[in-house]
Amino acid sequence: MNCEREIDDRKLIGHFSKDYSYCIILLQFLQLQVLTFKLYDCFFKTNYSRSWVNDLLHAQNVYSSSSHPKNLFPSLYVGESDFGLYATPAFVDERTITIAPKYIGPPLLEGPMPIATGDAPRNLPSSRPVLRLNYDFSTTHHTDDGEFLLLAVSVSGVIAEARSAQTSKRFSFWPFKQVNEENGFVHIGSISYDPHAVLGRGCEGTIVYKGVFGGRNVAVKRIVADFVSLADREADLLRESDAHTHVIRYFCMESDSMFRYIALELCSASLQDYIENSTIRKQCSLQPMEVLYQATEGVNYLHSIKIVHRDLKPQNILFSMPSQHGVVRALISDFGLCKRLKINRNSISRRSGLAGTDGWIAPEAFTSVSSVVPVDIFSLGCIYYYVLTEGKHPFGDSIRRQANIMQGEYSLKLLAAKSNIPALCLIEKMLQRDWSVRPSAAELIIHPFFWSKEQQLQFFSDVSDRIEKEEEQSTVIIHLERNSRAVVTNNWRHVICPALAEDLRKFRTYKGSSVRDLLRAMRNKRHHYRELPESVRQSLGEIPNQFMTYFTSRFPQLLMHTYDAMSVCANEQVFSKYYSEEAKQRAAEEVNIISKEPTFSHGYLLKDTSETAELTKNTPHRKVLLRKHATVDSREKAKAREQEK
């Protein structure tokens, strides 16, 4: 790098200005509000001046003359970060002086040392001059069990790789089984990858490179050998799950003494890129709703084969490369934290530690001794909101996000502003603190949130046909008309356009407060669309998209209200395609309860006897289920007839 610095330390001034190609590492200290620099180590490739180093050494009566590049030798620097030990190749002058903090014993570049036989640390002399500074800026760990010797053996291949990389020649050096090809690719077994083409980085030193397997471009995931069991488990789960079109494809795994290499399907972008980069979003053929649907299908497949992902987030939902026909697929990826459920078990022990990423982890992952399948549903709920709001999170900013998750404090106001009631209802269920009430992935796929306009219109028509001849006091009608005024905004006839309202008055009477009558009007106008006046057809628009938008924009709660009310009919043949197996089971249980419960009508309890029905006032706050064909006395029937007129 081209640089020019002035060092002002104890009135000693030095300059350097040259392109050395290699790094110059400096220690920086703030003394009396003046930033000073002290040389730590030099990795030079060409001639350089050592005059200012000599000034530093003169203070301790240490002298080192300038050296020539031929005196540089390859070395290895081993350090420790918050994530563990790391090693990096280095070129060091033979007479380079190591600056070391006080009280740490031998310089960090020294070693390996003999295994200690006593408890007290030994003051081993350095083999080279050491410049001692009166700063205790480093923390070290002493070991007496030979772990450093093992580290030295395992990283010895790094030095060999660094030496060979200078000439781009093939090599095979124990303990590595790698070969550097002429084009710069590294070859491990049947996998080749470009060490300079980094696609992404993960935790615990995991790096994803662009590579080649069997003549096709792939992504090569390199996992540190310390986590070999996790890598093997990930490979096993990938083998079992990649049969699905929305799960990333697995090709093979190779290994050497330090890493596991997993060849995966090469992808073009992540969901995070798709949302946060408008250019990528415009170039992608998938719409946001399609992305969510395909990702949910992938999760549903994993759950069907008893695999819990445990780390769903936008970075782990990827987009495939376009096919020959330009088709792009959303894929579930990163199986590093996945686990398989045991037979007849619905939870996973947390003995292996907390899994997931802050801001996307379900609250029970912190409070329960085991993880359950709904942890993925919670994460998906956050992802749904993230996509629909173009990057927002239901639990707020990243600083308070996980705390809000633990407290159950979230906001869906951006969806409420768009009147997207199906999305609101679904995401609210997905984010429930009680995991047992969250919907399954199978329920998500079949939810009205994902229905097309044509599916919505067909559902409304099926409902209207089903309830056409139903009694007023039947279970399904009572469910449908409950809170009807909120659904139809008191009187739906005042909300529709004048042209349609005028046309409806020509034929039969429709009650403006009835959901059933609104559905009946929709069905009739659909069936007789070609017979409608031109003004009415222009107002309603084309079937199905504009026609459905006309009604759902005026009555945004109509779809979800009707869907929930008709769930009691989930086991009927006509409606079975609209509801999941879980919904059908709940409907069957509700029917059983209804058959055993006393029935109510207009706040009165009906106790059937052999001759008459005794009326008893019902408690207003008691939740009741009404028998499908309830018996109502003559006064109630007369009142119903008056209302009909």
C-alpha positions as CSV (number, residue, x, y, z in Angstrom):
1,M,0.0,0.0,0.0
2,N,1.2,3.5,-0.7
3,C,1.5,5.4,2.6
4,E,3.4,8.1,4.4
5,R,3.5,8.4,8.2
6,E,5.3,10.5,10.7
7,I,6.2,8.9,14.0
8,D,6.5,11.3,16.9
9,D,7.6,9.3,20.0
10,R,10.0,10.6,22.5
11,K,11.0,13.3,20.0
12,L,12.1,10.6,17.5
13,I,10.8,11.2,14.0
14,G,10.9,8.7,11.2
15,H,9.4,8.6,7.8
16,F,8.5,5.8,5.3
17,S,6.9,6.2,1.9
18,K,6.9,3.2,-0.4
19,D,4.8,0.4,-1.8
20,Y,6.0,-2.7,0.1
21,S,3.2,-5.0,-1.2
22,Y,3.0,-6.7,2.2
23,C,1.4,-5.5,5.4
24,I,3.1,-3.3,8.1
25,I,1.5,-3.9,11.4
26,L,1.6,-1.0,13.9
27,L,0.5,-0.7,17.5
28,Q,-1.3,2.5,18.3
29,F,-1.5,4.1,21.7
30,L,-3.3,7.3,22.8
31,Q,-1.0,9.2,25.1
32,L,-1.9,12.6,26.4
33,Q,-4.4,12.9,23.5
34,V,-1.6,12.4,20.9
35,L,-1.9,9.3,18.8
36,T,1.5,7.6,18.5
37,F,2.6,4.6,16.6
38,K,5.0,1.8,17.6
39,L,6.3,-0.8,15.1
40,Y,5.1,-4.3,16.0
41,D,6.3,-6.4,13.1
42,C,7.2,-6.0,9.4
43,F,6.4,-8.2,6.5
44,F,8.5,-6.7,3.7
45,K,9.1,-7.8,0.2
46,T,11.6,-5.1,-1.0
47,N,14.4,-3.0,0.5
48,Y,13.3,-0.7,3.2
49,S,14.8,1.6,5.8
50,R,15.3,0.6,9.4
51,S,16.5,3.9,10.7
52,W,13.4,4.7,12.8
53,V,13.4,1.1,14.2
54,N,17.1,1.7,15.2
55,D,16.0,4.8,17.1
56,L,13.5,2.6,19.1
57,L,16.1,-0.1,19.7
58,H,18.7,2.5,20.8
59,A,16.6,3.2,23.9
60,Q,17.3,-0.3,25.1
61,N,20.9,-0.6,23.7
62,V,19.7,-3.0,21.0
63,Y,21.0,-2.6,17.5
64,S,19.9,-4.2,14.3
65,S,21.3,-3.3,10.9
66,S,19.2,-3.1,7.8
67,S,18.5,-6.4,6.1
68,H,18.0,-7.6,2.6
69,P,14.9,-9.4,1.3
70,K,16.8,-12.6,1.1
71,N,16.8,-12.6,4.9
72,L,13.0,-12.9,5.0
73,F,11.7,-16.3,5.9
74,P,8.2,-17.7,6.0
75,S,6.7,-18.0,9.5
76,L,3.4,-18.5,11.1
77,Y,1.6,-16.1,13.5
78,V,-0.8,-17.8,15.9
79,G,-3.3,-15.6,17.8
80,E,-6.6,-15.8,19.6
81,S,-9.8,-13.9,19.0
82,D,-13.2,-14.0,20.7
83,F,-14.0,-16.9,18.3
84,G,-11.0,-19.1,19.1
85,L,-7.5,-19.6,17.9
86,Y,-6.4,-18.5,14.4
87,A,-3.2,-18.8,12.3
88,T,-1.9,-16.7,9.4
89,P,1.2,-17.0,7.3
90,A,3.8,-14.3,7.6
91,F,7.2,-13.3,6.2
92,V,9.6,-12.2,8.9
93,D,13.1,-10.7,8.8
94,E,15.6,-12.9,10.6
95,R,16.6,-10.0,12.8
96,T,13.0,-8.6,13.4
97,I,12.6,-7.4,16.9
98,T,9.4,-8.6,18.6
99,I,7.6,-6.0,20.7
100,A,6.0,-7.7,23.6
101,P,3.9,-6.4,26.6
102,K,5.4,-6.9,30.0
103,Y,4.7,-9.8,32.3
104,I,3.8,-12.4,29.6
105,G,7.0,-14.4,29.5
106,P,8.3,-15.5,26.1
107,P,7.3,-13.5,23.0
108,L,4.2,-14.8,21.3
109,L,6.1,-15.8,18.2
110,E,8.4,-18.1,20.1
111,G,7.8,-21.8,20.6
112,P,6.8,-24.5,20.8
113,M,8.1,-24.9,24.3
114,P,8.6,-28.1,26.2
115,I,5.7,-29.4,28.2
116,A,5.8,-28.0,31.7
117,T,6.4,-30.4,34.6
118,G,5.6,-28.0,37.4
119,D,2.9,-25.5,38.2
120,A,4.9,-22.3,38.1
121,P,5.5,-20.7,34.7
122,R,9.1,-20.7,33.7
123,N,11.0,-17.6,32.5
124,L,12.4,-18.9,29.2
125,P,14.8,-16.6,27.4
126,S,13.9,-15.5,23.9
127,S,16.1,-16.6,21.0
128,R,15.9,-13.1,19.5
129,P,16.0,-9.6,21.0
130,V,12.7,-8.5,22.4
131,L,11.6,-4.8,22.8
132,R,9.7,-4.7,26.1
133,L,7.0,-2.0,26.4
134,N,5.5,-0.8,29.6
135,Y,2.0,-1.7,28.3
136,D,0.0,-4.7,29.4
137,F,-2.2,-4.7,26.3
138,S,-2.4,-8.4,25.7
139,T,-4.0,-11.4,27.4
140,T,-2.5,-14.8,27.0
141,H,-3.3,-18.4,28.1
142,H,-0.7,-20.8,29.4
143,T,-1.1,-24.4,28.8
144,D,0.7,-27.3,30.3
145,D,-1.0,-30.2,28.5
146,G,0.7,-30.0,25.1
147,E,-2.3,-28.5,23.3
148,F,0.0,-26.0,21.6
149,L,2.2,-28.8,20.3
150,L,-0.9,-30.4,18.7
151,L,-1.8,-27.0,17.2
152,A,1.6,-26.7,15.7
153,V,1.3,-30.0,14.0
154,S,-2.2,-29.2,12.6
155,V,-1.2,-25.8,11.2
156,S,2.1,-27.0,9.7
157,G,0.2,-27.5,6.4
158,V,-0.6,-23.8,6.4
159,I,3.0,-22.9,6.0
160,A,3.4,-25.5,3.2
161,E,0.4,-24.1,1.5
162,A,1.8,-20.6,1.7
163,R,5.1,-21.7,0.2
164,S,3.4,-23.5,-2.6
165,A,1.0,-20.7,-3.4
166,Q,3.9,-18.5,-4.4
167,T,4.6,-20.8,-7.4
168,S,1.1,-22.1,-8.2
169,K,2.5,-25.6,-8.4
170,R,0.8,-28.9,-7.5
171,F,1.6,-30.2,-4.2
172,S,0.5,-32.9,-1.7
173,F,1.7,-32.2,1.8
174,W,0.7,-34.0,5.0
175,P,-1.7,-33.5,6.7
176,F,-3.5,-31.8,3.8
177,K,-4.7,-33.7,0.8
178,Q,-5.0,-30.6,-1.3
179,V,-3.6,-29.7,-4.8
180,N,-3.3,-26.2,-6.1
181,E,-4.2,-26.1,-9.7
182,E,-2.7,-23.8,-12.3
183,N,-5.9,-21.6,-12.4
184,G,-5.6,-21.0,-8.7
185,F,-8.3,-23.5,-7.7
186,V,-7.7,-25.8,-4.7
187,H,-8.6,-29.4,-5.3
188,I,-9.8,-31.7,-2.6
189,G,-10.9,-35.1,-3.8
190,S,-13.7,-34.5,-6.4
191,I,-14.3,-30.9,-5.3
192,S,-12.4,-27.8,-6.5
193,Y,-12.8,-24.3,-5.2
194,D,-11.4,-20.8,-5.7
195,P,-10.0,-19.6,-2.4
196,H,-10.4,-16.0,-3.6
197,A,-14.1,-16.3,-4.6
198,V,-15.8,-16.1,-1.1
199,L,-19.6,-16.2,-1.4
200,G,-20.2,-15.9,2.4
201,R,-19.1,-16.5,5.9
202,G,-20.7,-18.2,8.8
203,C,-20.0,-18.8,12.5
204,E,-17.2,-20.9,13.9
205,G,-14.9,-20.2,10.9
206,T,-17.2,-21.5,8.2
207,I,-16.6,-20.1,4.7
208,V,-18.5,-20.6,1.5
209,Y,-16.5,-20.5,-1.8
210,K,-17.4,-20.8,-5.4
211,G,-16.2,-24.1,-6.8
212,V,-16.7,-26.9,-9.3
213,F,-17.9,-30.5,-8.9
214,G,-18.4,-32.9,-11.7
215,G,-18.1,-30.1,-14.3
216,R,-20.8,-27.9,-12.8
217,N,-20.5,-24.8,-10.7
218,V,-21.3,-25.3,-7.1
219,A,-21.0,-23.6,-3.7
220,V,-18.3,-25.2,-1.5
221,K,-19.0,-24.9,2.2
222,R,-15.8,-25.3,4.2
223,I,-16.3,-26.3,7.9
224,V,-13.5,-26.4,10.5
225,A,-12.7,-30.0,11.5
226,D,-13.3,-29.2,15.1
227,F,-17.0,-29.3,14.2
228,V,-16.7,-32.5,12.2
229,S,-19.7,-34.1,13.9
230,L,-21.8,-31.1,12.9
231,A,-20.6,-31.2,9.4
232,D,-21.3,-34.9,9.1
233,R,-24.8,-34.4,10.5
234,E,-25.4,-31.6,8.1
235,A,-24.3,-33.7,5.2
236,D,-26.6,-36.6,6.3
237,L,-29.6,-34.3,6.6
238,L,-28.9,-32.8,3.2
239,R,-28.8,-36.2,1.6
240,E,-32.2,-37.0,3.1
241,S,-33.9,-33.7,2.3
242,D,-32.6,-32.5,-1.0
243,A,-35.2,-34.4,-3.0
244,H,-37.5,-31.5,-2.6
245,T,-37.5,-28.7,-5.2
246,H,-37.3,-26.0,-2.5
247,V,-34.5,-27.5,-0.4
248,I,-30.9,-26.7,-1.5
249,R,-29.4,-29.6,-3.4
250,Y,-26.5,-31.6,-1.9
251,F,-23.8,-33.1,-4.1
252,C,-20.9,-34.6,-2.0
253,M,-18.6,-34.0,0.9
254,E,-14.8,-34.3,1.0
255,S,-12.4,-33.8,3.9
256,D,-8.8,-33.3,4.9
257,S,-7.2,-33.1,8.3
258,M,-8.5,-29.6,9.0
259,F,-11.8,-29.1,7.2
260,R,-14.9,-30.7,5.8
261,Y,-15.9,-29.5,2.3
262,I,-19.6,-29.8,1.3
263,A,-20.5,-29.2,-2.4
264,L,-24.0,-27.6,-2.6
265,E,-26.2,-26.1,-5.3
266,L,-24.9,-22.7,-6.4
267,C,-27.3,-19.9,-5.7
268,S,-27.7,-16.4,-7.1
269,A,-28.7,-14.4,-4.0
270,S,-30.3,-14.6,-0.6
271,L,-33.7,-13.4,0.6
272,Q,-31.9,-10.6,2.4
273,D,-30.3,-9.5,-0.9
274,Y,-33.7,-9.7,-2.6
275,I,-35.4,-7.4,-0.1
276,E,-32.6,-4.9,0.5
277,N,-31.4,-4.6,-3.1
278,S,-34.0,-3.3,-5.5
279,T,-31.9,-4.2,-8.5
280,I,-31.8,-7.9,-7.5
281,R,-35.5,-7.8,-6.8
282,K,-36.3,-6.4,-10.3
283,Q,-34.1,-9.0,-12.0
284,C,-35.7,-11.9,-10.1
285,S,-38.7,-13.5,-11.7
286,L,-40.3,-14.4,-8.3
287,Q,-42.8,-12.2,-6.6
288,P,-42.7,-11.8,-2.8
289,M,-45.8,-14.0,-2.3
290,E,-44.2,-16.7,-4.4
291,V,-41.0,-16.5,-2.4
292,L,-42.9,-17.0,0.9
293,Y,-45.0,-19.8,-0.5
294,Q,-42.0,-21.7,-1.9
295,A,-40.0,-21.2,1.3
296,T,-43.0,-22.5,3.3
297,E,-43.2,-25.6,1.1
298,G,-39.5,-26.3,1.8
299,V,-40.1,-26.0,5.6
300,N,-43.2,-28.2,5.4
301,Y,-41.2,-30.9,3.6
302,L,-38.5,-30.8,6.3
303,H,-41.1,-31.1,9.0
304,S,-42.8,-34.0,7.2
305,I,-39.6,-36.0,7.4
306,K,-39.1,-35.0,11.0
307,I,-36.4,-32.4,10.5
308,V,-36.4,-29.1,12.4
309,H,-34.3,-26.3,10.9
310,R,-33.9,-24.1,14.0
311,D,-32.1,-21.2,12.1
312,L,-34.6,-19.8,9.6
313,K,-33.8,-16.2,8.6
314,P,-33.5,-14.2,5.4
315,Q,-29.9,-15.1,4.9
316,N,-30.7,-18.8,4.9
317,I,-33.4,-18.6,2.2
318,L,-31.6,-18.6,-1.1
319,F,-32.5,-18.2,-4.8
320,S,-31.4,-20.8,-7.3
321,M,-29.6,-19.9,-10.5
322,P,-32.1,-19.4,-13.4
323,S,-32.9,-22.6,-15.3
324,Q,-32.8,-22.8,-19.1
325,H,-36.3,-21.4,-19.1
326,G,-35.5,-18.6,-16.7
327,V,-37.2,-20.3,-13.7
328,V,-35.9,-19.3,-10.3
329,R,-36.7,-21.3,-7.1
330,A,-36.6,-20.2,-3.4
331,L,-34.5,-22.7,-1.4
332,I,-34.1,-23.5,2.3
333,S,-30.3,-23.7,3.1
334,D,-27.8,-24.0,5.9
335,F,-28.6,-27.2,7.8
336,G,-25.8,-26.7,10.3
337,L,-28.2,-26.4,13.2
338,C,-30.9,-28.8,11.9
339,K,-31.9,-31.8,14.0
340,R,-34.1,-34.8,13.4
341,L,-36.9,-35.7,15.7
342,K,-36.8,-39.1,17.2
343,I,-39.6,-41.5,16.5
344,N,-42.8,-40.7,18.5
345,R,-41.1,-37.5,19.7
346,N,-42.2,-33.9,19.0
347,S,-39.3,-32.1,20.7
348,I,-35.5,-31.9,20.6
349,S,-33.3,-31.7,23.7
350,R,-31.3,-28.5,24.1
351,R,-28.3,-30.2,25.5
352,S,-26.3,-29.2,22.5
353,G,-26.9,-25.5,23.3
354,L,-29.1,-22.7,22.1
355,A,-29.7,-22.8,18.3
356,G,-30.6,-19.9,16.0
357,T,-29.8,-16.3,15.4
358,D,-30.8,-13.4,17.7
359,G,-33.9,-11.6,16.4
360,W,-35.2,-14.7,14.7
361,I,-35.3,-17.2,17.7
362,A,-38.6,-18.2,19.2
363,P,-39.1,-17.4,22.9
364,E,-39.4,-21.0,24.0
365,A,-35.9,-21.7,22.7
366,F,-34.7,-19.7,25.8
367,T,-37.1,-20.9,28.4
368,S,-37.8,-24.5,27.5
369,V,-35.5,-27.5,28.1
370,S,-36.3,-28.7,24.6
371,S,-37.0,-27.2,21.1
372,V,-40.2,-28.0,19.2
373,V,-41.2,-27.9,15.6
374,P,-43.1,-24.5,16.0
375,V,-39.8,-22.7,16.5
376,D,-39.5,-22.7,12.7
377,I,-43.1,-21.3,12.4
378,F,-42.2,-18.4,14.7
379,S,-39.1,-17.6,12.6
380,L,-41.2,-17.9,9.4
381,G,-43.7,-15.4,10.9
382,C,-40.9,-12.9,11.3
383,I,-39.7,-13.6,7.7
384,Y,-43.3,-13.1,6.4
385,Y,-43.5,-9.6,7.9
386,Y,-39.9,-8.8,6.8
387,V,-40.8,-9.6,3.2
388,L,-44.3,-8.0,3.1
389,T,-42.9,-4.7,4.6
390,E,-39.7,-4.7,2.6
391,G,-37.3,-5.2,5.4
392,K,-39.0,-4.3,8.6
393,H,-39.2,-6.6,11.6
394,P,-42.3,-7.2,13.8
395,F,-40.2,-7.0,17.0
396,G,-38.5,-3.7,16.2
397,D,-34.9,-2.7,15.7
398,S,-31.9,-5.1,16.2
399,I,-31.0,-3.7,19.6
400,R,-34.3,-4.4,21.3
401,R,-35.5,-7.2,19.0
402,Q,-34.6,-10.3,21.1
403,A,-35.8,-8.7,24.3
404,N,-39.1,-7.8,22.7
405,I,-39.4,-11.4,21.5
406,M,-39.0,-12.6,25.1
407,Q,-41.6,-10.1,26.3
408,G,-44.0,-10.8,23.4
409,E,-44.1,-7.2,22.3
410,Y,-44.5,-6.9,18.5
411,S,-46.3,-4.6,16.1
412,L,-47.9,-5.4,12.7
413,K,-49.1,-1.9,12.1
414,L,-47.6,-1.7,8.6
415,L,-49.8,-4.6,7.5
416,A,-52.8,-3.1,9.2
417,A,-52.3,0.1,7.3
418,K,-52.5,-1.9,4.0
419,S,-55.7,-3.7,5.2
420,N,-54.0,-7.0,4.5
421,I,-56.3,-8.9,6.9
422,P,-55.3,-12.5,5.8
423,A,-51.6,-11.6,6.4
424,L,-52.4,-10.1,9.7
425,C,-54.4,-13.0,10.9
426,L,-51.8,-15.5,9.8
427,I,-48.7,-13.8,11.2
428,E,-50.5,-13.1,14.5
429,K,-51.0,-16.9,14.9
430,M,-47.4,-17.6,13.8
431,L,-46.0,-15.2,16.4
432,Q,-48.0,-16.5,19.4
433,R,-46.0,-16.9,22.5
434,D,-47.7,-20.2,23.2
435,W,-46.2,-22.4,20.6
436,S,-49.0,-25.0,20.9
437,V,-51.5,-22.6,19.1
438,R,-49.2,-21.8,16.2
439,P,-50.3,-23.2,12.9
440,S,-48.3,-26.0,11.3
441,A,-46.4,-25.5,8.0
442,A,-49.1,-27.6,6.3
443,E,-51.7,-25.1,7.5
444,L,-49.7,-22.2,6.2
445,I,-49.5,-23.6,2.7
446,I,-53.3,-23.9,2.5
447,H,-54.2,-20.6,4.2
448,P,-56.2,-18.0,2.3
449,F,-53.2,-15.7,2.5
450,F,-51.8,-17.6,-0.4
451,W,-55.0,-18.0,-2.4
452,S,-55.3,-16.4,-5.8
453,K,-58.3,-14.2,-6.7
454,E,-59.8,-17.2,-8.6
455,Q,-59.5,-19.4,-5.5
456,Q,-61.1,-16.8,-3.3
457,L,-64.1,-16.3,-5.7
458,Q,-64.6,-20.1,-6.0
459,F,-64.6,-20.4,-2.2
460,F,-67.2,-17.7,-1.8
461,S,-69.4,-19.4,-4.4
462,D,-69.1,-22.8,-2.6
463,V,-70.0,-21.2,0.7
464,S,-73.0,-19.4,-0.8
465,D,-74.2,-22.7,-2.3
466,R,-73.7,-24.5,1.0
467,I,-75.7,-22.1,3.1
468,E,-78.5,-21.3,0.6
469,K,-81.1,-23.5,2.3
470,E,-79.6,-23.5,5.8
471,E,-81.9,-22.7,8.8
472,E,-81.3,-19.4,10.6
473,Q,-80.4,-21.2,13.8
474,S,-78.1,-23.7,12.3
475,T,-74.5,-23.9,13.6
476,V,-72.9,-22.7,10.4
477,I,-75.2,-19.7,10.0
478,I,-74.7,-18.6,13.6
479,H,-71.0,-18.8,13.1
480,L,-71.2,-16.9,9.8
481,E,-73.4,-14.1,11.1
482,R,-71.5,-13.6,14.4
483,N,-70.1,-10.0,14.4
484,S,-71.5,-9.6,10.9
485,R,-72.0,-5.8,11.2
486,A,-68.2,-5.3,11.7
487,V,-67.6,-7.4,8.6
488,V,-70.2,-5.7,6.3
489,T,-69.6,-2.2,7.9
490,N,-73.2,-2.2,9.3
491,N,-74.9,-2.3,5.9
492,W,-73.1,-3.5,2.9
493,R,-75.7,-2.1,0.5
494,H,-74.5,1.4,1.5
495,V,-70.9,0.5,0.6
496,I,-71.3,-0.9,-2.9
497,C,-71.5,1.4,-5.9
498,P,-74.9,2.9,-6.9
499,A,-74.9,1.0,-10.2
500,L,-74.7,-2.4,-8.4
501,A,-77.1,-1.3,-5.7
502,E,-79.7,-0.3,-8.3
503,D,-79.3,-3.6,-10.1
504,L,-79.8,-5.6,-6.9
505,R,-83.1,-3.9,-6.2
506,K,-84.6,-5.3,-9.4
507,F,-84.7,-8.9,-8.3
508,R,-84.8,-10.0,-4.7
509,T,-84.5,-8.5,-1.2
510,Y,-81.0,-8.6,0.3
511,K,-80.4,-7.8,4.0
512,G,-77.6,-5.2,4.3
513,S,-76.5,-6.5,7.7
514,S,-76.2,-10.2,6.6
515,V,-73.0,-11.8,5.5
516,R,-75.0,-14.6,3.9
517,D,-76.8,-12.2,1.7
518,L,-73.6,-10.4,0.7
519,L,-72.1,-13.8,-0.4
520,R,-75.4,-14.6,-2.2
521,A,-75.2,-11.3,-4.1
522,M,-71.6,-12.0,-5.1
523,R,-72.4,-15.5,-6.3
524,N,-75.4,-14.3,-8.4
525,K,-73.5,-11.5,-10.1
526,R,-70.7,-13.9,-11.0
527,H,-73.1,-16.4,-12.5
528,H,-75.0,-13.8,-14.4
529,Y,-72.1,-11.5,-15.2
530,R,-72.7,-11.4,-19.0
531,E,-76.3,-10.4,-18.4
532,L,-75.4,-7.4,-16.3
533,P,-75.8,-3.9,-17.6
534,E,-72.6,-2.4,-19.0
535,S,-72.3,0.1,-16.2
536,V,-72.4,-2.7,-13.6
537,R,-69.8,-4.7,-15.5
538,Q,-67.5,-1.7,-15.7
539,S,-67.8,-1.2,-11.9
540,L,-67.2,-4.8,-11.0
541,G,-64.3,-5.3,-13.5
542,E,-63.2,-8.5,-15.1
543,I,-63.6,-11.9,-13.4
544,P,-61.9,-13.0,-11.3
545,N,-59.2,-10.5,-10.3
546,Q,-61.0,-7.1,-10.6
547,F,-64.3,-8.7,-9.5
548,M,-62.8,-10.0,-6.3
549,T,-60.8,-6.8,-5.7
550,Y,-64.1,-4.8,-5.9
551,F,-65.5,-6.7,-2.9
552,T,-62.4,-7.4,-0.8
553,S,-61.3,-3.8,-0.9
554,R,-64.7,-2.7,0.4
555,F,-65.0,-5.6,2.9
556,P,-61.4,-6.5,3.9
557,Q,-62.5,-8.8,6.8
558,L,-64.9,-10.8,4.6
559,L,-62.5,-13.5,3.5
560,M,-61.0,-14.4,6.8
561,H,-64.4,-14.1,8.7
562,T,-66.0,-16.5,6.2
563,Y,-63.0,-18.9,6.2
564,D,-63.0,-19.1,10.0
565,A,-66.8,-19.5,10.2
566,M,-66.9,-22.3,7.6
567,S,-64.2,-24.3,9.4
568,V,-67.0,-26.3,11.0
569,C,-67.6,-27.8,7.6
570,A,-64.0,-28.7,6.9
571,N,-64.7,-32.4,6.7
572,E,-67.4,-32.0,4.0
573,Q,-66.2,-33.0,0.6
574,V,-66.7,-29.6,-1.0
575,F,-64.6,-27.8,1.7
576,S,-61.9,-30.4,2.4
577,K,-59.6,-28.9,-0.1
578,Y,-59.7,-25.5,1.7
579,Y,-58.7,-26.8,5.1
580,S,-55.7,-28.6,6.6
581,E,-55.8,-32.0,8.4
582,E,-55.4,-30.1,11.7
583,A,-58.5,-28.0,10.9
584,K,-60.5,-31.0,10.0
585,Q,-59.6,-32.7,13.3
586,R,-60.7,-29.6,15.2
587,A,-64.0,-29.5,13.2
588,A,-64.7,-33.1,14.1
589,E,-64.1,-32.4,17.8
590,E,-66.3,-29.3,17.7
591,V,-69.1,-31.4,16.1
592,N,-68.8,-33.9,18.9
593,I,-69.0,-31.2,21.5
594,I,-72.1,-29.7,19.8
595,S,-73.9,-33.0,19.8
596,K,-73.4,-33.3,23.6
597,E,-74.0,-29.6,24.6
598,P,-77.4,-28.1,25.4
599,T,-78.5,-25.6,22.7
600,F,-79.1,-21.9,23.0
601,S,-81.2,-19.5,21.0
602,H,-81.2,-15.7,21.4
603,G,-79.8,-16.0,24.9
604,Y,-82.1,-18.8,26.1
605,L,-81.2,-22.3,27.0
606,L,-83.3,-24.9,25.2
607,K,-83.8,-28.1,27.3
608,D,-85.6,-30.6,25.1
609,T,-88.4,-32.6,26.7
610,S,-90.9,-35.1,25.4
611,E,-93.7,-32.4,25.1
612,T,-92.2,-28.9,25.1
613,A,-89.1,-26.9,25.4
614,E,-88.3,-25.1,28.7
615,L,-86.7,-21.7,28.2
616,T,-84.0,-20.6,30.7
617,K,-82.1,-17.4,30.5
618,N,-78.5,-18.0,29.5
619,T,-75.5,-16.3,31.1
620,P,-74.4,-13.5,28.7
621,H,-70.7,-14.2,28.9
622,R,-70.9,-18.0,28.5
623,K,-69.4,-19.3,25.3
624,V,-71.9,-21.7,23.6
625,L,-72.0,-24.0,20.7
626,L,-75.4,-24.4,19.0
627,R,-76.9,-27.6,17.7
628,K,-77.2,-27.7,13.9
629,H,-81.0,-28.1,13.9
630,A,-82.2,-26.3,17.0
631,T,-85.9,-26.3,18.0
632,V,-87.3,-22.8,18.4
633,D,-90.7,-22.0,19.8
634,S,-93.5,-20.4,17.8
635,R,-92.7,-16.9,19.1
636,E,-89.2,-17.1,17.8
637,K,-90.3,-18.4,14.5
638,A,-92.8,-15.6,14.1
639,K,-90.1,-13.1,15.0
640,A,-87.8,-14.6,12.4
641,R,-90.6,-14.3,9.7
642,E,-91.1,-10.7,10.5
643,Q,-87.4,-10.0,10.2
644,E,-87.3,-11.8,6.8
645,K,-90.2,-9.6,5.5
